[in-house]
Amino acid sequence: MFKINNQITRNQYMFIIQNSIIGVGILSLASGVCKVAKQSGWISVLVAGIYPIYICIVAALIYRNTNYNEFLETNKRIWGKFLAYIFTIFFFINFIFFSSFVLSGFANVLVFTTTKFLSPHTIIVITVILTYFTINYGLTNIGRLSELLFYLTILILIIPFYFINKGHITNLLPLFDDVSSIFKAVPETFFAYSGVEISLLIIPYVTDFKKVLSSGVIGSLITIFIYTLTVLLTINYCGHILTSKLQYPLLYLVAGADLPVLSNFEPLFIFLWGNKIFQTLAVGGYGLSYTLSKIIKKSYNRCCLYSCLIIMFVSSMLVPEHTRTMVIDKVEPYLVGFILVYSTLTLILSYFKGGKTFEKN
Amino acid sequence: MKKISLVLLFMLIFTSCYGKPSIERTSVIAGIGHDIDKDKTLSSSFEFIVFKSQNVVDKSVVTTKGKSIFEMFNKRLLITKRRHLPGTVRTLLISEERGKFGISDIIDAFLRDQERNLNTTVAVSKQRTEEILKLNAKDSNTMAEEIEDLIKSSYEANFTQRDTNIKDFFNMYYQEGRHIMLPYIEKYKDTVKLSGIAVFKKDKLIFTIPEEDTKYINLLRNEKAQGYLTFFDENSKSIDLFCNSRRNVKVDINDNKITYNIYLLIYSSVKEANIDDAQELTKDKLIELEEKYSNELTKQLQEIADKYQNKYGTDIFDVQKYAVAKLGRDKIDFIEENFINSNIKISAKIKILSPGRIIR
C-alpha cells in the first residue's frame, strides 16, 4: 500500500533531532523554570541542555561500537533477547507519552488562543489523521519534512528578538542568587528537552555514519540556543514574577509585539509553530510505530494505524491543560531518569560486545 | 487522491465556526473606563464605535454598575444591541477615585483574559471616566483614540514616559522594587490634557505629581527621554535647549545605608539663545554654558528629589530595581523600608552638540 523508505541523510538527521526537541514545551518552558529558579531560570535551561547533547553522543557511540545494526538487534546483542524486548516496550511507552503530551498540548494551545470555537477533541482527531499520512511513508519522508521546517525555526526565533532591547537588565540580576535553585529547576525542563530519544532509534538509517555524532550535537545545540534565548528574553522583558504566573510566556511576548499592519501577531505565530508540531508529532508517531512493529512483529504500516489510535486515545484524556501539566510533572522525571540509566549502561556494555553488521531491511 | 479529498472534506466539515454573532452584529470597543461610586459599587464605561451609514461614524458610551468587572459586563449586554469585542480596546482609563480604591481586579482581568489586547494604553483621569469618555472627540472618532494619541505624541517633549502600554503596566506591577506610574489626564475646556503622573503603591493610587514638577520627575525617572529645558540668565533672557537624556544609576551600600547615584547625561542642541547679541557661541563659550547649566540643573533636580523623598518616602525615580539587582531578590522589604533614609545623589551633565543654524 505505502512504500516505506527509511534512509535519511546526515543533514536530515540533524534537522530531525533539532525539530523533534522543539515542541509544545517552548511555550511554557519559561514559566516552569522561573517558578523555581527565579531570575536565573535561563541558566537552568542552559544547564539542562546537557541532556540532549549527552543522549546524542551516547547514541552515536553505541552504534559505532556495534557496527550500526538496528535498534532491536543492537539491544539483543548487548542485553540478550528478553531484556531487549523489555527496553523496546519501555521506549514504546516513552513515545506514547511523548506524542500524547505534544498532541494534547497542541490542542490545548489552539483552543486557548485562535480556535476557541473548536473542541480540542476535533483538533486531536484531525491532527492524528495528518500524522498517520505523514508517518506511513517511513523515515525519509519525515527527514524531508524536517529539512523544510527547519527554516520556520528561524522565523520563530525572530519574534523574541523584537524584545531584545525592550526589557531591563535589572530583571536578570543578580545572576546567581541561589545556586541550588538553579539545579532544582532542571526537572522543569525535561519535557521541553524530551524527543531527543529518537536518536537512539534512527542512527542506523543515516546514509553517512562519519559525522553522525557531530550532527546530533549541532542539532541539539541549535535547540538549546533557541530555548535559552527565548527564556532569557522573556525574563528580561517581563521579570521573573510575571513570567512564572503566565501559562504560555512565549505567547504573551508574541501577542504583545506591537507591529505595524498586524493587530496581533499571535495567530500567525500559531500557524507557523503548528507546522512544527506536526513534524514533532510525526517523529513521536514514527518512534511509536517502529517500536510497536518490533514488539508485535507486524508490518510497519499496520502499526502506524494502531499507534495513531493509541495517541488519539491517550491525548484525549489529557485535554485540560492542568491535567496534562500534572501528568507531565509526575511521569517525565522517571522517563528521563530511565533513559539516562539505560543509555549509560548500554554505552558501557557496547564497548565489550561489538560485532559484525547484520543485514538491514 | 480520493483519500486526500475525503480527508479535506472531513476537515472542512469540522472546522467551521458557529454559535457566534455574525460580523454585522459586532461592535468595536475603543475605550474602557473604570470608576467607583460613593457606596463602593464599581462602575465601568464602555466607549464604542457606531457605524451609522457609509462614511458616517459615531460613538456611544454605556455605563453600568456592579460588584465585579464581569457582573458589569453581564449588565452591559442587557443594554447594548451588539456584541462587543474586547480585543480592540485602545485606552484603559482609571479614575483617580478608583485608583485610590485599588485596581488589582482590573490588572487580573486584563492579564487573565486571553481575548484582551496587549497594546492598550493606560492612563489615570482626574474626573470620572464616564464624563471624559462622553466628551466630543475633535481629532478622532472616539475619545479613547484621542487620549491614546495625546499620550503617544507627548514623547517628544517634557521627557514624558514611554512605558504607558498595558504590558509596561503589568511589568511595573509585578517587577520587584517598582511602582506603577501612569500618565494623569484631566478635563481641560472641552477636551483633555496631560497634567501629571499618578503614583501607585502596590495596586493603590497614593498621590499625583503636579504639572510643574512632572518634567523634572520624568527626567529623573526615564532611562531615555526627550524634552526642552529652559534657563534664564540675570537679565531674564532665556536660552532653550532641546535635550536627549540618558540615565545611569549606581547603587552603593554602606552600613545598611543605601546611596543611589543618578547620573544624567543630556545631549542637547540650542533651539533658542536670546542672550547678548555680541556674544559668539564659540567652543569656550559653549563649555562655559554647559558647566553653568549643568550645575543649575543638578541643583534643581536635587531639590525636587529631596522634596519627594522626604514627603512621600516612595520611590518615584524607578531606582529601587537597581538596589534589588545588587542586593538580591529577598532583600526587597529592607529596600522598600529604607528608601526614606537612603541618599539620592544626582549629577546632571549637559553637553551641547550643536548651536543650530546661526552661530552668532
Boltz contact constraints between the chains, C-beta under 6 A:
constraints:
  - contact:
      token1: [A, 117]
      token2: [B, 17]
      max_distance: 6.0
  - contact:
      token1: [A, 122]
      token2: [B, 14]
      max_distance: 6.0
  - contact:
      token1: [A, 126]
      token2: [B, 11]
      max_distance: 6.0
  - contact:
      token1: [A, 129]
      token2: [B, 7]
      max_distance: 6.0
  - contact:
      token1: [A, 170]
      token2: [B, 321]
      max_distance: 6.0
  - contact:
      token1: [A, 170]
      token2: [B, 322]
      max_distance: 6.0
  - contact:
      token1: [A, 170]
      token2: [B, 325]
      max_distance: 6.0
  - contact:
      token1: [A, 173]
      token2: [B, 325]
      max_distance: 6.0
  - contact:
      token1: [A, 174]
      token2: [B, 328]
      max_distance: 6.0
  - contact:
      token1: [A, 177]
      token2: [B, 328]
      max_distance: 6.0
  - contact:
      token1: [A, 177]
      token2: [B, 329]
      max_distance: 6.0
  - contact:
      token1: [A, 239]
      token2: [B, 174]
      max_distance: 6.0
  - contact:
      token1: [A, 239]
      token2: [B, 175]
      max_distance: 6.0
  - contact:
      token1: [A, 241]
      token2: [B, 174]
      max_distance: 6.0
  - contact:
      token1: [A, 242]
      token2: [B, 174]
      max_distance: 6.0
  - contact:
      token1: [A, 255]
      token2: [B, 118]
      max_distance: 6.0
  - contact:
      token1: [A, 256]
      token2: [B, 118]
      max_distance: 6.0
  - contact:
      token1: [A, 256]
      token2: [B, 167]
      max_distance: 6.0
  - contact:
      token1: [A, 258]
      token2: [B, 119]
      max_distance: 6.0
